[in-house]
Amino acid sequence: MGYHQLTSRERYTNLPALLFSLHSKSITLLDPSSWDDKNDSYYLQKYKEKKGLQTVLALCMSEVEETYHHWHVFSSRSAGVCIRFDRQALLAAIDATPGTAHDSVNYERVRDARRRQTALSIDELPFLKRTGFAPECEYRVLYTSKDRSLRTLDVSIPISSIVEISLSPWLSSKLRNCVRDTIKSIPGCQAIEVHRSTLVGNSTWKRFADNAT
């Protein structure tokens, strides 16, 4: 089964990080050294060394519609959120920040890498992962610097670049309205569509079973 590619970009994170982004009108790139996938962080560390860089920071997004994998791995259960960005508006904001780059991640098997006629190029390293991570369909934002030593970087974005916000499918229905109202009370956020994901509990999907013959 394939995945439906989006014209937007999705960022799975947690509610505190979302509130910071909305108040600061920014997205935050982080040092990848703490990432769970040590192969991935190793590739970025090697990229940093081979390019003679002081800083390499990254932000991971997705290019496909929501999946259980994305919610379960990249969000914080009931405190998880998914921010959907307008692709053009987001990338224009990122491009306005010196030192940034962005691209889709490529996925490759170990055996295929072995069969390559030439070694990997250094420029491939930030956007290459093992095939086991392919369901992520990751789109990566990168910041590099030879002169500045940073642990984080806030990249300014317009609130208008946010198309909608999905709240965790595990968020209690009792808390949904409170969280939605809190988000919409932030200046500039009144028009953002905020809803709770129904990925693990959808009444329309259940009705198909009710009507089965």
Backbone as JSON, one array per atom type, in Angstrom:
{
  "sequence": "MGYHQLTSRERYTNLPALLFSLHSKSITLLDPSSWDDKNDSYYLQKYKEKKGLQTVLALCMSEVEETYHHWHVFSSRSAGVCIRFDRQALLAAIDATPGTAHDSVNYERVRDARRRQTALSIDELPFLKRTGFAPECEYRVLYTSKDRSLRTLDVSIPISSIVEISLSPWLSSKLRNCVRDTIKSIPGCQAIEVHRSTLVGNSTWKRFADNAT",
  "N": [[0.85, -1.2, 0.0], [0.54, 2.24, -0.83], [1.44, 5.63, 0.15], [-0.4, 8.61, 0.59], [0.71, 11.44, -0.93], [1.18, 14.74, 0.26], [0.42, 18.18, -0.49], [0.98, 19.88, 1.45], [3.0, 20.3, 4.46], [3.66, 18.33, 7.33], [4.01, 18.53, 10.83], [4.74, 16.67, 13.58], [4.39, 16.93, 17.02], [4.49, 18.08, 20.45], [2.07, 19.5, 22.76], [3.12, 21.68, 24.44], [5.33, 22.5, 22.82], [3.97, 23.28, 20.51], [2.46, 25.49, 21.49], [4.55, 27.24, 22.12], [5.57, 27.69, 19.54], [3.39, 29.02, 18.35], [3.1, 31.32, 19.92], [5.63, 32.48, 19.62], [5.82, 32.65, 16.92], [7.36, 30.9, 15.27], [9.43, 28.1, 14.19], [11.32, 25.48, 15.69], [14.59, 24.41, 15.3], [16.66, 21.67, 16.15], [19.54, 20.21, 17.85], [20.65, 17.22, 16.5], [21.84, 15.2, 18.01], [20.6, 13.93, 20.13], [18.72, 12.27, 19.05], [16.63, 9.36, 18.6], [17.21, 7.49, 16.59], [20.22, 6.41, 16.08], [21.85, 5.89, 13.91], [21.03, 7.83, 12.11], [21.64, 10.27, 13.48], [24.38, 9.91, 13.58], [25.14, 10.09, 10.9], [24.6, 12.79, 10.44], [26.39, 13.93, 12.23], [28.8, 13.13, 11.07], [28.58, 14.49, 8.67], [28.76, 17.09, 9.63], [31.43, 17.06, 10.63], [32.93, 16.46, 8.29], [32.37, 18.61, 6.67], [33.41, 20.65, 8.11], [31.92, 22.14, 10.02], [30.49, 24.26, 12.56], [27.97, 24.07, 13.56], [25.14, 21.97, 13.2], [21.82, 21.69, 12.75], [18.45, 20.43, 12.93], [15.09, 19.81, 11.71], [12.31, 17.7, 11.66], [9.79, 16.71, 9.41], [6.7, 15.6, 7.85], [5.6, 14.22, 4.71], [3.2, 13.06, 4.11], [-0.25, 11.96, 4.59], [-1.79, 11.63, 7.87], [-0.7, 8.92, 9.91], [-0.9, 5.97, 11.99], [1.64, 5.31, 12.84], [3.04, 7.78, 12.76], [1.68, 9.32, 14.72], [2.05, 7.69, 16.99], [4.82, 7.44, 17.3], [6.02, 10.01, 17.04], [4.62, 11.92, 18.5], [3.3, 12.96, 21.73], [1.48, 10.98, 22.97], [-1.54, 11.7, 24.58], [-0.92, 14.39, 24.71], [-0.01, 15.03, 22.26], [0.32, 16.7, 19.06], [-0.45, 17.64, 15.67], [0.84, 19.73, 13.32], [-0.19, 21.24, 10.46], [1.24, 22.63, 7.67], [1.08, 25.12, 5.11], [2.74, 24.38, 2.22], [4.18, 26.08, 0.38], [4.22, 28.61, 1.68], [5.52, 27.98, 4.08], [8.07, 27.01, 3.23], [9.04, 29.25, 1.94], [9.44, 30.97, 4.09], [11.41, 29.56, 5.47], [13.46, 29.6, 3.57], [14.13, 32.25, 3.7], [15.77, 32.47, 5.82], [19.11, 32.66, 6.48], [21.52, 30.08, 5.87], [19.93, 27.85, 5.94], [18.54, 24.78, 4.64], [16.52, 22.45, 2.79], [14.83, 19.35, 2.15], [13.39, 16.35, 0.71], [13.72, 13.25, 2.44], [15.77, 10.53, 1.51], [15.59, 6.96, 1.23], [17.37, 3.96, 1.88], [18.51, 0.59, 1.42], [20.8, -1.39, 3.34], [22.16, -3.38, 1.89], [21.91, -2.38, -0.69], [23.38, -0.05, -0.53], [25.87, -1.16, -0.18], [26.32, -2.19, -2.7], [26.77, -0.04, -4.3], [28.61, 1.67, -6.81], [30.27, 3.75, -6.27], [31.39, 5.62, -3.38], [29.21, 7.04, -0.84], [28.2, 10.42, -1.32], [29.25, 13.34, 0.45], [27.3, 15.32, 0.63], [24.95, 13.88, 0.5], [24.51, 12.83, 3.0], [22.93, 14.24, 5.07], [20.34, 13.76, 4.27], [19.62, 11.09, 4.08], [18.45, 7.89, 4.96], [17.95, 4.65, 6.54], [15.99, 2.04, 4.96], [14.06, 0.98, 6.65], [12.87, 3.08, 7.91], [11.27, 4.26, 6.09], [8.36, 4.54, 6.1], [7.99, 6.95, 7.42], [8.18, 8.98, 5.56], [9.76, 11.35, 5.41], [10.35, 14.87, 5.48], [12.95, 17.07, 5.59], [14.3, 19.8, 7.4], [17.18, 21.77, 7.48], [19.83, 23.39, 9.23], [22.93, 24.96, 8.97], [26.19, 26.03, 10.03], [29.39, 27.5, 9.77], [30.53, 29.27, 11.45], [29.02, 29.9, 13.72], [28.15, 28.55, 16.89], [25.6, 26.71, 17.84], [22.87, 25.37, 19.78], [20.19, 25.28, 19.39], [17.79, 26.71, 17.09], [15.51, 29.18, 16.32], [13.31, 29.57, 13.76], [11.73, 32.08, 12.04], [8.28, 32.19, 11.2], [5.27, 32.9, 9.35], [2.1, 33.08, 10.96], [0.03, 32.59, 9.28], [0.94, 30.59, 7.64], [0.23, 28.24, 8.75], [-2.01, 25.74, 8.22], [-3.84, 23.98, 9.51], [-4.5, 22.49, 12.75], [-4.15, 19.43, 14.27], [-5.35, 17.69, 17.03], [-4.3, 15.23, 19.42], [-5.39, 11.85, 18.8], [-5.81, 10.46, 21.1], [-6.49, 12.25, 22.99], [-8.59, 13.24, 25.63], [-12.08, 13.65, 25.15], [-13.26, 15.46, 26.82], [-11.34, 17.34, 27.26], [-10.83, 18.45, 24.82], [-12.21, 20.8, 23.79], [-11.29, 22.76, 25.55], [-8.52, 22.82, 25.04], [-8.57, 23.54, 22.34], [-9.78, 26.09, 22.51], [-7.84, 27.44, 23.96], [-5.69, 27.48, 22.15], [-6.83, 29.03, 20.09], [-7.09, 31.43, 21.38], [-4.67, 32.68, 21.29], [-2.98, 35.46, 19.97], [-3.63, 36.12, 16.56], [-4.3, 33.54, 15.89], [-6.93, 32.87, 15.66], [-8.28, 32.11, 13.32], [-7.3, 29.65, 12.61], [-7.93, 26.29, 11.83], [-8.83, 23.94, 14.21], [-8.88, 20.7, 15.34], [-9.76, 17.46, 16.7], [-7.98, 14.52, 16.03], [-9.43, 11.67, 14.48], [-8.33, 9.22, 14.07], [-8.06, 6.76, 15.47], [-10.6, 6.27, 16.24], [-13.32, 6.57, 14.66], [-16.48, 7.59, 13.78], [-17.81, 7.4, 11.31], [-16.28, 5.48, 9.93], [-16.76, 3.27, 11.59], [-19.44, 2.92, 11.1], [-19.53, 1.71, 8.62], [-19.02, -0.93, 9.24], [-21.27, -1.5, 10.77], [-23.23, -1.46, 8.8], [-22.59, -3.57, 7.24], [-23.27, -6.38, 5.06]],
  "CA": [[0.0, 0.0, 0.0], [1.3, 3.47, -0.88], [1.03, 6.71, 1.03], [-0.87, 9.75, -0.18], [1.58, 12.6, -0.79], [0.49, 15.99, 0.53], [1.03, 19.43, -0.95], [1.37, 20.56, 2.68], [4.0, 19.61, 5.28], [3.1, 18.1, 8.65], [4.97, 18.44, 11.93], [4.2, 16.03, 14.79], [5.13, 17.39, 18.19], [3.64, 18.07, 21.64], [1.32, 20.73, 23.0], [3.99, 22.8, 24.85], [6.1, 22.98, 21.67], [3.03, 23.99, 19.65], [2.15, 26.79, 22.08], [5.73, 28.07, 21.94], [5.62, 28.07, 18.13], [2.33, 29.98, 18.05], [3.4, 32.58, 20.61], [6.87, 33.06, 19.09], [5.73, 32.65, 15.46], [8.61, 30.28, 14.81], [9.65, 26.67, 14.37], [12.62, 25.33, 16.34], [15.5, 23.36, 14.83], [17.4, 21.16, 17.3], [20.73, 19.38, 17.67], [20.19, 15.83, 16.31], [22.62, 14.23, 18.79], [19.74, 13.21, 21.07], [17.7, 11.5, 18.32], [16.54, 7.93, 18.89], [17.89, 6.78, 15.51], [21.64, 6.77, 16.18], [22.4, 5.91, 12.56], [20.71, 9.13, 11.54], [22.43, 11.31, 14.13], [25.77, 9.67, 13.21], [25.33, 10.65, 9.55], [24.64, 14.25, 10.56], [27.65, 14.26, 12.89], [29.86, 12.98, 10.07], [28.42, 15.62, 7.75], [29.31, 18.24, 10.35], [32.89, 16.94, 10.67], [33.52, 16.49, 6.95], [32.16, 19.95, 6.12], [34.05, 21.62, 8.98], [30.87, 23.01, 10.53], [30.32, 24.45, 14.0], [26.58, 23.76, 13.93], [24.17, 21.32, 12.33], [20.54, 21.54, 13.44], [17.46, 19.87, 12.0], [13.68, 19.67, 12.06], [11.73, 16.63, 10.86], [8.38, 16.85, 9.08], [6.21, 14.49, 7.03], [4.99, 14.59, 3.43], [2.02, 12.23, 3.86], [-1.37, 12.04, 5.52], [-1.54, 11.05, 9.18], [-0.69, 7.47, 10.1], [-0.73, 5.55, 13.38], [3.08, 5.37, 13.09], [3.43, 9.16, 13.06], [1.14, 9.72, 16.02], [2.58, 6.88, 18.08], [6.27, 7.61, 17.45], [6.51, 11.39, 17.04], [3.88, 12.81, 19.39], [3.33, 12.53, 23.13], [0.18, 10.43, 23.32], [-2.65, 12.64, 24.65], [-0.41, 15.75, 24.56], [0.52, 15.17, 20.91], [-0.38, 17.53, 18.08], [0.1, 17.66, 14.32], [0.69, 21.05, 12.69], [-0.13, 21.15, 9.0], [1.67, 23.89, 7.09], [1.05, 25.34, 3.68], [4.09, 24.09, 1.78], [4.84, 27.23, -0.22], [4.44, 29.65, 2.68], [6.52, 27.51, 5.03], [9.4, 26.94, 2.63], [9.47, 30.62, 1.68], [9.93, 31.49, 5.37], [12.67, 28.88, 5.75], [14.45, 30.1, 2.6], [14.52, 33.61, 4.09], [16.72, 32.36, 6.93], [20.42, 32.24, 5.97], [22.1, 28.87, 6.42], [18.97, 26.75, 5.94], [18.29, 23.98, 3.45], [15.42, 21.51, 3.07], [14.63, 18.39, 1.07], [12.84, 15.05, 1.09], [14.71, 12.24, 2.84], [15.85, 9.31, 0.7], [15.73, 5.75, 2.04], [18.17, 2.99, 1.15], [18.87, -0.64, 2.12], [22.24, -1.59, 3.56], [22.71, -4.16, 0.79], [21.99, -1.53, -1.87], [24.5, 0.86, -0.31], [27.09, -1.96, -0.42], [26.48, -2.44, -4.14], [27.08, 1.19, -5.02], [29.91, 1.69, -7.49], [31.08, 4.78, -5.63], [31.01, 5.91, -2.0], [28.23, 8.1, -0.65], [28.74, 11.78, -1.32], [29.04, 14.02, 1.73], [26.04, 16.07, 0.58], [23.82, 12.95, 0.68], [24.41, 12.35, 4.38], [21.84, 14.77, 5.9], [19.01, 13.42, 3.74], [19.63, 9.65, 3.77], [18.17, 7.01, 6.1], [17.71, 3.26, 6.17], [14.65, 1.78, 4.42], [13.13, 0.68, 7.73], [12.22, 4.32, 8.34], [10.57, 4.82, 4.92], [6.98, 4.98, 6.36], [7.96, 8.32, 7.92], [8.1, 9.92, 4.43], [10.25, 12.57, 6.07], [10.88, 16.07, 4.82], [13.86, 17.58, 6.62], [14.84, 21.17, 7.36], [18.54, 21.74, 8.01], [20.57, 24.65, 9.39], [24.36, 24.72, 9.18], [27.02, 27.23, 10.14], [30.82, 27.29, 10.05], [30.99, 30.32, 12.37], [28.21, 29.99, 14.94], [27.94, 27.3, 17.62], [24.25, 26.79, 18.4], [22.18, 24.12, 20.13], [18.84, 25.41, 18.84], [17.56, 27.89, 16.26], [14.11, 29.48, 16.04], [13.13, 30.14, 12.42], [10.47, 32.83, 12.0], [7.28, 31.79, 10.2], [3.99, 33.6, 9.53], [1.02, 32.23, 11.46], [-0.81, 32.25, 8.12], [1.47, 29.39, 6.98], [-0.37, 27.07, 9.41], [-3.31, 25.43, 7.62], [-4.7, 23.44, 10.55], [-3.84, 21.79, 13.85], [-4.87, 18.23, 14.73], [-5.02, 17.27, 18.39], [-4.08, 13.78, 19.52], [-6.57, 11.0, 18.83], [-5.95, 9.94, 22.46], [-6.89, 13.33, 23.89], [-9.94, 13.09, 26.14], [-13.06, 14.56, 24.54], [-13.55, 16.49, 27.82], [-10.29, 18.36, 27.2], [-10.68, 18.94, 23.45], [-12.65, 22.19, 23.63], [-10.41, 23.62, 26.34], [-7.26, 22.96, 24.31], [-8.87, 24.3, 21.12], [-10.01, 27.49, 22.88], [-6.54, 27.99, 24.36], [-4.94, 27.75, 20.92], [-7.46, 30.12, 19.35], [-6.97, 32.68, 22.14], [-3.37, 33.27, 21.0], [-3.14, 36.46, 18.91], [-3.37, 35.69, 15.2], [-4.62, 32.12, 15.69], [-8.37, 32.65, 15.69], [-8.79, 31.51, 12.08], [-6.73, 28.32, 12.38], [-8.82, 25.17, 12.11], [-8.3, 23.04, 15.24], [-9.79, 19.57, 15.55], [-9.15, 16.26, 17.27], [-7.88, 13.43, 15.07], [-10.29, 10.5, 14.73], [-7.65, 8.08, 13.44], [-8.29, 5.5, 16.2], [-12.0, 6.19, 16.65], [-14.06, 7.37, 13.69], [-17.86, 7.07, 13.73], [-18.16, 7.05, 9.93], [-15.62, 4.21, 9.64], [-17.46, 2.23, 12.33], [-20.76, 2.72, 10.5], [-19.39, 0.76, 7.53], [-19.18, -2.27, 9.84], [-22.68, -1.63, 11.17], [-24.04, -1.66, 7.6], [-22.1, -4.71, 6.45], [-24.3, -7.39, 4.8]],
  "C": [[0.88, 1.24, 0.0], [0.77, 4.49, 0.11], [0.65, 7.91, 0.17], [0.0, 10.97, 0.1], [0.74, 13.87, -0.63], [1.19, 17.17, -0.15], [1.46, 20.26, 0.26], [2.52, 19.8, 3.34], [3.45, 19.5, 6.68], [4.22, 17.93, 9.67], [4.28, 17.85, 13.15], [5.05, 16.44, 15.98], [4.19, 17.33, 19.4], [3.04, 19.45, 21.88], [2.21, 21.88, 23.49], [4.79, 23.38, 23.68], [5.21, 23.75, 20.7], [2.75, 25.38, 20.19], [3.33, 27.75, 21.96], [5.8, 28.58, 20.5], [4.59, 29.15, 17.81], [2.61, 31.34, 18.7], [4.62, 33.27, 19.99], [6.86, 33.22, 17.58], [7.03, 32.1, 14.85], [8.51, 28.76, 14.89], [11.08, 26.5, 14.86], [13.38, 24.14, 15.77], [16.41, 22.98, 15.99], [18.64, 20.38, 16.89], [20.28, 17.92, 17.57], [20.91, 14.8, 17.18], [21.77, 13.41, 19.74], [18.69, 12.34, 20.38], [17.78, 10.02, 18.67], [17.28, 7.09, 17.85], [19.36, 7.21, 15.47], [22.36, 6.68, 14.84], [22.23, 7.29, 11.94], [21.57, 10.24, 12.14], [23.92, 11.16, 13.8], [26.07, 10.27, 11.83], [25.43, 12.17, 9.61], [25.92, 14.72, 11.26], [28.81, 14.17, 11.9], [29.79, 14.09, 9.03], [29.04, 16.88, 8.35], [30.83, 18.24, 10.33], [33.5, 17.14, 9.28], [33.38, 17.85, 6.27], [32.84, 21.04, 6.96], [33.08, 22.62, 9.57], [30.89, 23.11, 12.05], [28.95, 23.98, 14.46], [25.87, 23.02, 12.82], [22.91, 21.08, 13.16], [19.5, 21.06, 12.43], [16.06, 19.88, 12.59], [13.06, 18.66, 11.11], [10.23, 16.88, 10.66], [7.97, 15.64, 8.25], [5.54, 15.02, 5.78], [3.71, 13.82, 3.14], [0.94, 12.45, 4.91], [-1.05, 11.29, 6.81], [-1.57, 9.52, 9.14], [-0.56, 7.17, 11.58], [0.75, 5.66, 13.77], [3.49, 6.78, 13.51], [2.94, 9.59, 14.43], [1.84, 8.99, 17.16], [4.05, 7.17, 18.35], [6.66, 9.07, 17.71], [5.72, 12.36, 17.91], [3.83, 12.19, 20.78], [1.96, 12.06, 23.6], [-0.88, 11.52, 23.42], [-2.21, 14.09, 24.48], [0.14, 16.0, 23.16], [-0.33, 16.08, 20.04], [0.29, 17.34, 16.72], [-0.21, 19.03, 13.72], [0.81, 20.86, 11.19], [0.16, 22.54, 8.43], [1.36, 23.93, 5.6], [2.49, 25.27, 3.17], [4.82, 25.34, 1.28], [5.18, 28.3, 0.81], [5.52, 29.25, 3.68], [7.92, 27.56, 4.43], [9.94, 28.33, 2.27], [10.06, 31.25, 2.95], [11.28, 30.86, 5.71], [13.78, 29.41, 4.85], [14.94, 31.5, 2.95], [15.51, 33.62, 5.24], [18.05, 31.86, 6.41], [20.91, 30.97, 6.66], [21.17, 27.67, 6.41], [18.93, 26.04, 4.6], [17.17, 23.02, 3.8], [15.25, 20.6, 1.87], [13.94, 17.15, 1.62], [13.98, 14.11, 1.47], [14.63, 11.05, 1.9], [16.11, 8.12, 1.62], [16.44, 4.67, 1.22], [18.46, 1.77, 2.03], [20.39, -0.73, 2.27], [22.85, -2.33, 2.37], [22.83, -3.34, -0.49], [23.15, -0.54, -1.74], [25.83, 0.13, -0.56], [27.38, -2.09, -1.91], [26.79, -1.18, -4.94], [28.47, 1.11, -5.63], [30.84, 2.72, -6.89], [30.57, 5.01, -4.21], [29.9, 6.97, -1.96], [28.92, 9.45, -0.78], [28.41, 12.43, 0.02], [27.68, 14.71, 1.75], [24.8, 15.19, 0.68], [23.51, 12.7, 2.15], [23.24, 12.94, 5.18], [20.45, 14.32, 5.47], [18.93, 11.95, 3.33], [19.41, 8.84, 5.04], [17.96, 5.59, 5.59], [16.24, 3.04, 5.8], [13.63, 1.49, 5.51], [12.38, 1.9, 8.23], [11.38, 4.94, 7.22], [9.13, 5.24, 5.21], [6.88, 6.4, 6.9], [7.7, 9.32, 6.79], [8.55, 11.3, 4.88], [10.67, 13.66, 5.09], [11.69, 16.8, 5.88], [14.3, 19.01, 6.34], [16.17, 21.16, 8.09], [19.08, 23.16, 8.16], [22.02, 24.3, 9.67], [25.09, 26.05, 9.29], [28.46, 26.83, 10.43], [31.32, 28.23, 11.14], [30.27, 30.34, 13.7], [28.06, 28.6, 15.57], [26.62, 27.4, 18.37], [23.74, 25.41, 18.77], [20.76, 24.1, 19.61], [18.78, 26.65, 17.95], [16.07, 28.02, 16.01], [14.01, 30.19, 14.69], [11.76, 30.81, 12.36], [9.56, 32.33, 10.87], [6.03, 32.64, 10.4], [2.94, 32.62, 10.05], [0.14, 31.77, 10.31], [-0.3, 31.02, 7.37], [0.89, 28.12, 7.58], [-1.79, 26.86, 8.87], [-4.29, 24.93, 8.67], [-3.86, 22.74, 11.61], [-4.73, 20.62, 14.26], [-4.4, 17.9, 16.14], [-4.97, 15.75, 18.44], [-5.38, 12.99, 19.5], [-6.81, 10.39, 20.2], [-6.31, 11.02, 23.47], [-8.34, 13.13, 24.33], [-10.87, 14.11, 25.51], [-13.43, 15.69, 25.5], [-12.55, 17.64, 27.73], [-10.2, 19.04, 25.84], [-11.04, 20.41, 23.31], [-11.76, 23.16, 24.38], [-9.11, 23.88, 25.6], [-7.48, 23.8, 23.05], [-9.04, 25.79, 21.44], [-8.71, 28.17, 23.29], [-5.71, 28.37, 23.14], [-5.52, 28.96, 20.2], [-7.39, 31.46, 20.08], [-5.63, 33.38, 21.91], [-3.53, 34.25, 19.84], [-2.74, 35.93, 17.53], [-3.83, 34.28, 14.88], [-6.12, 31.83, 15.61], [-8.89, 31.9, 14.48], [-8.24, 30.11, 11.82], [-7.76, 27.24, 12.73], [-8.15, 24.23, 13.11], [-9.31, 21.93, 15.47], [-9.02, 18.4, 16.16], [-9.14, 15.16, 16.22], [-8.8, 12.28, 15.47], [-9.65, 9.22, 14.2], [-7.96, 6.76, 14.14], [-9.72, 5.39, 16.7], [-12.86, 7.09, 15.79], [-15.46, 6.79, 13.5], [-18.28, 6.66, 12.32], [-17.54, 5.71, 9.56], [-16.34, 3.06, 10.34], [-18.81, 1.9, 11.69], [-20.69, 1.75, 9.32], [-19.54, -0.68, 8.04], [-20.62, -2.53, 10.24], [-23.56, -2.0, 9.97], [-23.59, -2.83, 6.74], [-23.2, -5.76, 6.28], [-23.66, -8.68, 4.34]]
}
